[in-house]
Amino acid sequence: MTERSSLKPDSEPLRVIVKYCEDIEYFIALYGSDEEDFNENMSLQYGCAFSLIQIGEQIKQLSSELRGENPEVDWRSAAGLRDIIAHRYGDIDIMRVRSTILNKIPLLKDKCICILSRI
């Protein structure tokens, strides 16, 4: 089996990850991204949190083969953030969420698009 065919089932979760990264970009464009915007806007916080949960869910659907072949992406931390948001919402450091959506989500989106182009 070739790399393309063995990783084909990963294409759908990757596409969904890209979609939720784009949703986060939309929320930032709509509401702003500075610290005050993020601290005071529950719609922005909840929209981004929901998208991060969905990204984490999709990461858990990816094959260990794909994750292993792309170690530059911190798949484990992204899935772990999903668990914190979903199960321990009161423990969330909202500034960590803001930092993640501004600094890591664009890189994750780009990497997923790159991986999709190879499979």
KOLVEX-198067 format. One line per field, with one value per atom (N, C-alpha, C, CB): atom name; residue in one letter; residue number from 0; y, x, z. Coordinates in nm, 2 decimals, padded with zeros to 4 digits, m for minus. Glycine has a CB too. Layout:
BEGIN
a <- CA ...
r <- a ...
k <- NUM ...
c2 <- Y ...
c1 <- X ...
c3 <- Z ...
This chain:
BEGIN
a <- N CA C CB N CA C CB N CA C CB N CA C CB N CA C CB N CA C CB N CA C CB N CA C CB N CA C CB N CA C CB N CA C CB N CA C CB N CA C CB N CA C CB N CA C CB N CA C CB N CA C CB N CA C CB N CA C CB N CA C CB N CA C CB N CA C CB N CA C CB N CA C CB N CA C CB N CA C CB N CA C CB N CA C CB N CA C CB N CA C CB N CA C CB N CA C CB N CA C CB N CA C CB N CA C CB N CA C CB N CA C CB N CA C CB N CA C CB N CA C CB N CA C CB N CA C CB N CA C CB N CA C CB N CA C CB N CA C CB N CA C CB N CA C CB N CA C CB N CA C CB N CA C CB N CA C CB N CA C CB N CA C CB N CA C CB N CA C CB N CA C CB N CA C CB N CA C CB N CA C CB N CA C CB N CA C CB N CA C CB N CA C CB N CA C CB N CA C CB N CA C CB N CA C CB N CA C CB N CA C CB N CA C CB N CA C CB N CA C CB N CA C CB N CA C CB N CA C CB N CA C CB N CA C CB N CA C CB N CA C CB N CA C CB N CA C CB N CA C CB N CA C CB N CA C CB N CA C CB N CA C CB N CA C CB N CA C CB N CA C CB N CA C CB N CA C CB N CA C CB N CA C CB N CA C CB N CA C CB N CA C CB N CA C CB N CA C CB N CA C CB N CA C CB N CA C CB N CA C CB N CA C CB N CA C CB N CA C CB N CA C CB N CA C CB N CA C CB N CA C CB N CA C CB N CA C CB N CA C CB N CA C CB N CA C CB N CA C CB N CA C CB N CA C CB N CA C CB
r <- m m m m t t t t e e e e r r r r s s s s s s s s l l l l k k k k p p p p d d d d s s s s e e e e p p p p l l l l r r r r v v v v i i i i v v v v k k k k y y y y c c c c e e e e d d d d i i i i e e e e y y y y f f f f i i i i a a a a l l l l y y y y g g g g s s s s d d d d e e e e e e e e d d d d f f f f n n n n e e e e n n n n m m m m s s s s l l l l q q q q y y y y g g g g c c c c a a a a f f f f s s s s l l l l i i i i q q q q i i i i g g g g e e e e q q q q i i i i k k k k q q q q l l l l s s s s s s s s e e e e l l l l r r r r g g g g e e e e n n n n p p p p e e e e v v v v d d d d w w w w r r r r s s s s a a a a a a a a g g g g l l l l r r r r d d d d i i i i i i i i a a a a h h h h r r r r y y y y g g g g d d d d i i i i d d d d i i i i m m m m r r r r v v v v r r r r s s s s t t t t i i i i l l l l n n n n k k k k i i i i p p p p l l l l l l l l k k k k d d d d k k k k c c c c i i i i c c c c i i i i l l l l s s s s r r r r i i i i
k <- 0 0 0 0 1 1 1 1 2 2 2 2 3 3 3 3 4 4 4 4 5 5 5 5 6 6 6 6 7 7 7 7 8 8 8 8 9 9 9 9 10 10 10 10 11 11 11 11 12 12 12 12 13 13 13 13 14 14 14 14 15 15 15 15 16 16 16 16 17 17 17 17 18 18 18 18 19 19 19 19 20 20 20 20 21 21 21 21 22 22 22 22 23 23 23 23 24 24 24 24 25 25 25 25 26 26 26 26 27 27 27 27 28 28 28 28 29 29 29 29 30 30 30 30 31 31 31 31 32 32 32 32 33 33 33 33 34 34 34 34 35 35 35 35 36 36 36 36 37 37 37 37 38 38 38 38 39 39 39 39 40 40 40 40 41 41 41 41 42 42 42 42 43 43 43 43 44 44 44 44 45 45 45 45 46 46 46 46 47 47 47 47 48 48 48 48 49 49 49 49 50 50 50 50 51 51 51 51 52 52 52 52 53 53 53 53 54 54 54 54 55 55 55 55 56 56 56 56 57 57 57 57 58 58 58 58 59 59 59 59 60 60 60 60 61 61 61 61 62 62 62 62 63 63 63 63 64 64 64 64 65 65 65 65 66 66 66 66 67 67 67 67 68 68 68 68 69 69 69 69 70 70 70 70 71 71 71 71 72 72 72 72 73 73 73 73 74 74 74 74 75 75 75 75 76 76 76 76 77 77 77 77 78 78 78 78 79 79 79 79 80 80 80 80 81 81 81 81 82 82 82 82 83 83 83 83 84 84 84 84 85 85 85 85 86 86 86 86 87 87 87 87 88 88 88 88 89 89 89 89 90 90 90 90 91 91 91 91 92 92 92 92 93 93 93 93 94 94 94 94 95 95 95 95 96 96 96 96 97 97 97 97 98 98 98 98 99 99 99 99 100 100 100 100 101 101 101 101 102 102 102 102 103 103 103 103 104 104 104 104 105 105 105 105 106 106 106 106 107 107 107 107 108 108 108 108 109 109 109 109 110 110 110 110 111 111 111 111 112 112 112 112 113 113 113 113 114 114 114 114 115 115 115 115 116 116 116 116 117 117 117 117 118 118 118 118
c2 <- m00.12 00.00 00.12 00.00 00.22 00.34 00.44 00.41 00.54 00.64 00.70 00.74 00.74 00.81 00.73 00.84 00.61 00.53 00.49 00.40 00.47 00.43 00.54 00.37 00.66 00.78 00.85 00.88 00.79 00.85 00.87 00.76 00.78 00.80 00.93 00.68 00.97 01.09 01.22 01.09 01.21 01.33 01.40 01.30 01.33 01.40 01.47 01.29 01.40 01.48 01.60 01.39 01.59 01.70 01.82 01.66 01.79 01.89 01.96 01.83 01.88 01.93 02.02 01.82 01.98 02.07 02.20 02.00 02.20 02.32 02.41 02.29 02.35 02.42 02.49 02.33 02.42 02.49 02.59 02.38 02.57 02.68 02.80 02.63 02.78 02.90 02.96 02.85 02.88 02.94 03.03 02.83 02.99 03.07 03.20 02.99 03.19 03.31 03.40 03.27 03.35 03.43 03.50 03.34 03.43 03.49 03.60 03.39 03.58 03.69 03.81 03.64 03.79 03.90 03.97 03.84 03.90 03.96 04.04 03.85 03.98 04.04 04.10 03.93 04.08 04.13 04.03 04.26 04.06 03.97 04.02 03.91 04.15 04.20 04.14 04.35 04.16 04.10 04.15 04.13 04.27 04.32 04.26 04.48 04.26 04.19 04.05 04.19 03.98 03.84 03.82 03.77 03.90 03.90 03.93 03.99 04.03 04.08 04.02 04.22 03.94 03.89 03.74 03.93 03.71 03.57 03.49 03.56 03.56 03.50 03.46 03.59 03.54 03.51 03.39 03.64 03.40 03.29 03.16 03.32 03.16 03.03 02.98 03.06 03.07 03.02 02.96 03.14 03.02 02.97 02.84 03.07 02.84 02.71 02.60 02.74 02.62 02.51 02.46 02.56 02.56 02.52 02.44 02.64 02.48 02.40 02.26 02.47 02.25 02.12 02.03 02.13 02.09 02.01 01.97 02.09 02.07 02.04 01.92 02.16 01.92 01.81 01.68 01.84 01.68 01.56 01.50 01.59 01.59 01.54 01.49 01.65 01.55 01.51 01.36 01.60 01.34 01.20 01.10 01.20 01.14 01.05 01.02 01.11 01.10 01.08 00.95 01.20 00.89 00.77 00.80 00.70 00.71 00.72 00.74 00.61 00.67 00.68 00.83 00.59 00.90 01.03 01.12 01.09 01.11 01.19 01.16 01.16 01.03 01.00 01.06 00.85 01.07 01.12 01.27 01.07 01.33 01.48 01.52 01.53 01.49 01.52 01.67 01.45 01.75 01.90 01.96 01.97 01.89 01.93 01.87 01.89 01.95 01.90 01.84 02.01 01.73 01.67 01.64 01.54 01.59 01.56 01.68 01.49 01.79 01.91 01.96 02.01 01.96 02.01 01.92 02.01 01.79 01.70 01.72 01.55 01.74 01.76 01.89 01.76 01.99 02.12 02.09 02.23 02.01 01.98 01.92 01.88 01.83 01.76 01.86 01.65 01.95 02.05 02.14 02.14 02.19 02.27 02.20 02.33 02.07 02.00 01.95 01.88 01.92 01.85 01.93 01.72 02.03 02.11 02.26 02.07 02.30 02.44 02.54 02.47 02.52 02.62 02.63 02.58 02.54 02.54 02.61 02.40 02.66 02.71 02.84 02.73 02.86 02.98 03.05 02.97 03.15 03.21 03.28 03.32 03.32 03.38 03.27 03.46 03.15 03.04 03.01 02.91 03.01 02.99 03.10 02.99 03.22 03.33 03.31 03.47 03.28 03.26 03.14 03.23 03.04 02.92 02.96 02.81 03.03 03.07 03.17 03.12 03.25 03.35 03.29 03.47 03.20 03.16 03.02 03.17 02.93 02.79 02.75 02.70 02.80 02.76 02.80 02.83 02.91 02.94 02.84 03.08 02.80 02.70 02.56 02.69 02.53 02.40 02.39 02.37 02.50 02.51 02.49 02.64 02.56 02.55 02.41 02.65 02.35 02.21 02.11 02.17 02.13 02.03 02.05 02.06 02.17 02.19 02.13 02.34 02.14 02.08 01.93 02.12 01.87 01.72 01.68 01.68 01.75 01.71 01.71 01.81 01.81 01.81 01.69 01.94 01.63 01.51 01.38 01.50 01.38 01.25 01.27 01.22
c1 <- 00.08 00.00 00.09 m00.10 00.06 00.14 00.10 00.12 00.19 00.17 00.03 00.28 00.01 m00.12 m00.24 m00.13 m00.24 m00.36 m00.37 m00.37 m00.26 m00.26 m00.30 m00.13 m00.28 m00.32 m00.45 m00.21 m00.51 m00.63 m00.74 m00.69 m00.77 m00.87 m00.84 m00.88 m00.72 m00.68 m00.72 m00.53 m00.76 m00.79 m00.92 m00.81 m01.02 m01.14 m01.11 m01.25 m01.05 m01.02 m00.94 m00.96 m00.84 m00.76 m00.84 m00.64 m00.93 m01.01 m01.10 m01.10 m01.15 m01.23 m01.15 m01.30 m01.03 m00.94 m00.91 m00.80 m00.89 m00.87 m00.99 m00.83 m01.11 m01.24 m01.25 m01.36 m01.22 m01.23 m01.12 m01.23 m01.00 m00.90 m00.95 m00.77 m01.02 m01.08 m01.19 m01.13 m01.27 m01.37 m01.31 m01.45 m01.20 m01.13 m01.08 m01.01 m01.03 m00.99 m01.10 m00.92 m01.22 m01.34 m01.38 m01.46 m01.38 m01.41 m01.31 m01.41 m01.19 m01.09 m01.11 m00.95 m01.14 m01.17 m01.30 m01.19 m01.40 m01.52 m01.51 m01.63 m01.44 m01.44 m01.31 m01.48 m01.20 m01.07 m00.99 m01.09 m00.87 m00.78 m00.70 m00.69 m00.71 m00.63 m00.68 m00.63 m00.60 m00.63 m00.77 m00.52 m00.80 m00.92 m01.04 m00.93 m01.03 m01.14 m01.16 m01.10 m01.06 m01.07 m01.13 m00.94 m01.08 m01.12 m01.27 m01.04 m01.32 m01.45 m01.56 m01.45 m01.52 m01.62 m01.64 m01.58 m01.75 m01.79 m01.81 m01.91 m01.87 m01.90 m01.77 m01.98 m01.67 m01.54 m01.47 m01.44 m01.48 m01.42 m01.49 m01.43 m01.62 m01.70 m01.68 m01.84 m01.68 m01.66 m01.53 m01.68 m01.43 m01.29 m01.28 m01.19 m01.33 m01.33 m01.40 m01.39 m01.51 m01.58 m01.50 m01.72 m01.44 m01.36 m01.23 m01.31 m01.17 m01.06 m01.10 m01.00 m01.22 m01.27 m01.28 m01.41 m01.34 m01.36 m01.23 m01.45 m01.13 m01.00 m00.94 m00.91 m00.95 m00.89 m00.96 m00.91 m01.09 m01.16 m01.11 m01.32 m01.09 m01.04 m00.90 m01.06 m00.82 m00.68 m00.68 m00.60 m00.77 m00.78 m00.83 m00.88 m00.88 m00.92 m00.81 m01.04 m00.70 m00.59 m00.52 m00.50 m00.46 m00.38 m00.25 m00.35 m00.21 m00.08 00.03 m00.05 00.01 00.11 00.13 00.07 00.02 00.02 00.09 m00.11 00.04 00.10 00.24 00.02 00.29 00.43 00.51 00.44 00.46 00.53 00.54 00.47 00.46 00.46 00.48 00.33 00.60 00.62 00.64 00.74 00.65 00.67 00.53 00.71 00.43 00.30 00.28 00.18 00.24 00.22 00.08 00.25 00.06 m00.08 m00.13 m00.08 m00.04 m00.08 m00.13 00.03 m00.06 m00.10 m00.24 00.00 m00.26 m00.38 m00.50 m00.37 m00.48 m00.58 m00.61 m00.55 m00.50 m00.51 m00.58 m00.37 m00.56 m00.63 m00.78 m00.58 m00.82 m00.96 m01.02 m00.97 m00.94 m00.99 m01.01 m00.89 m00.92 m00.93 m01.05 m00.80 m01.07 m01.19 m01.32 m01.18 m01.32 m01.45 m01.48 m01.44 m01.38 m01.41 m01.38 m01.34 m01.29 m01.25 m01.26 m01.11 m01.37 m01.38 m01.34 m01.52 m01.37 m01.33 m01.18 m01.40 m01.11 m00.96 m00.89 m00.91 m00.96 m00.90 m00.83 m01.00 m00.71 m00.64 m00.67 m00.48 m00.76 m00.82 m00.70 m00.92 m00.60 m00.49 m00.41 m00.40 m00.41 m00.35 m00.43 m00.33 m00.56 m00.64 m00.62 m00.80 m00.61 m00.58 m00.45 m00.59 m00.35 m00.21 m00.22 m00.11 m00.29 m00.30 m00.37 m00.38 m00.48 m00.55 m00.47 m00.69 m00.39 m00.31 m00.18 m00.28 m00.12 00.02 00.02 00.10 m00.06 m00.05 m00.15 m00.07 m00.27 m00.37 m00.33 m00.51 m00.28 m00.24 m00.13 m00.18 m00.04 00.06 00.00 00.17 m00.10 m00.17 m00.24 m00.26 m00.31 m00.39 m00.29 m00.46 m00.18 m00.09 m00.03 00.03 00.00 00.06 m00.04 00.11 m00.17 m00.27 m00.30 m00.40 m00.29 m00.31 m00.19 m00.32 m00.07 00.05 00.03 00.17 m00.01 m00.02 m00.13 m00.06 m00.24 m00.35 m00.30 m00.47 m00.21 m00.16 m00.07 m00.08 m00.02 00.07 m00.01 00.17 m00.13 m00.21 m00.32 m00.26
c3 <- 00.00 00.00 00.00 00.12 m00.08 m00.09 00.03 m00.22 00.05 00.15 00.13 00.16 00.01 m00.02 00.02 m00.17 m00.02 00.01 00.16 m00.07 00.23 00.37 00.46 00.41 00.41 00.49 00.45 00.49 00.35 00.29 00.40 00.18 00.49 00.59 00.68 00.68 00.68 00.76 00.69 00.78 00.56 00.49 00.54 00.34 00.58 00.63 00.76 00.65 00.87 00.99 00.96 01.09 00.87 00.84 00.78 00.75 00.69 00.63 00.74 00.52 00.83 00.94 01.03 01.02 01.06 01.14 01.07 01.16 00.94 00.87 00.87 00.72 00.86 00.87 01.01 00.85 01.12 01.25 01.27 01.36 01.21 01.22 01.15 01.15 01.03 00.96 01.04 00.82 01.11 01.20 01.31 01.27 01.37 01.46 01.40 01.53 01.28 01.21 01.19 01.07 01.16 01.14 01.27 01.09 01.38 01.51 01.54 01.62 01.52 01.54 01.45 01.52 01.32 01.23 01.28 01.09 01.33 01.36 01.50 01.38 01.59 01.73 01.77 01.83 01.70 01.74 01.81 01.82 01.83 01.89 02.01 01.79 02.04 02.15 02.29 02.16 02.39 02.52 02.57 02.62 02.56 02.61 02.54 02.60 02.40 02.32 02.37 02.17 02.39 02.43 02.57 02.42 02.66 02.80 02.82 02.89 02.74 02.76 02.67 02.74 02.57 02.48 02.49 02.33 02.56 02.58 02.45 02.67 02.35 02.22 02.15 02.13 02.16 02.11 02.18 02.11 02.31 02.40 02.37 02.54 02.37 02.35 02.21 02.38 02.11 01.97 01.95 01.87 02.00 01.99 02.07 02.04 02.19 02.27 02.20 02.41 02.15 02.07 01.96 02.02 01.88 01.77 01.81 01.69 01.93 01.98 02.02 02.10 02.08 02.12 01.99 02.19 01.89 01.76 01.70 01.66 01.70 01.65 01.73 01.66 01.86 01.94 01.91 02.08 01.89 01.85 01.72 01.84 01.62 01.49 01.50 01.39 01.58 01.60 01.65 01.70 01.74 01.80 01.70 01.92 01.59 01.48 01.38 01.40 01.39 01.29 01.33 01.30 01.23 01.25 01.32 01.12 01.40 01.47 01.37 01.57 01.25 01.14 01.10 01.02 01.07 01.03 01.13 00.99 01.26 01.37 01.38 01.50 01.37 01.39 01.27 01.39 01.15 01.04 01.04 00.91 01.13 01.14 01.28 01.09 01.34 01.48 01.51 01.53 01.41 01.43 01.48 01.30 01.46 01.51 01.65 01.42 01.75 01.88 01.90 01.99 01.83 01.83 01.97 01.75 02.06 02.19 02.27 02.27 02.27 02.34 02.29 02.33 02.16 02.10 02.15 01.95 02.15 02.20 02.35 02.16 02.42 02.56 02.60 02.62 02.52 02.54 02.52 02.45 02.43 02.40 02.53 02.29 02.59 02.72 02.83 02.76 02.84 02.95 02.92 02.96 02.80 02.77 02.79 02.63 02.74 02.75 02.89 02.66 02.97 03.10 03.22 03.10 03.21 03.32 03.28 03.38 03.23 03.18 03.28 03.13 03.40 03.51 03.53 03.64 03.48 03.50 03.38 03.51 03.29 03.17 03.20 03.05 03.15 03.15 03.02 03.16 03.02 02.90 02.82 02.94 02.88 02.81 02.73 02.90 02.79 02.71 02.59 02.80 02.60 02.49 02.38 02.53 02.42 02.33 02.26 02.41 02.34 02.28 02.18 02.39 02.21 02.12 01.99 02.19 02.00 01.88 01.79 01.91 01.85 01.78 01.72 01.86 01.80 01.77 01.71 01.88 01.75 01.71 01.61 01.83 01.61 01.52 01.37 01.55 01.34 01.20 01.16 01.19 01.24 01.21 01.18 01.31 01.27 01.26 01.13 01.38 01.09 00.97 00.85 00.96 00.85 00.74 00.73 00.76 00.84 00.84 00.79 00.98 00.83 00.78 00.63 00.86 00.58 00.44 00.37 00.41 00.42 00.36 00.36 00.43 00.47 00.47 00.38 00.62 00.37 00.28 00.13 00.29 00.10 m00.04 m00.07 m00.06 00.03 00.01 00.01 00.12 00.07 00.07 m00.03 00.21
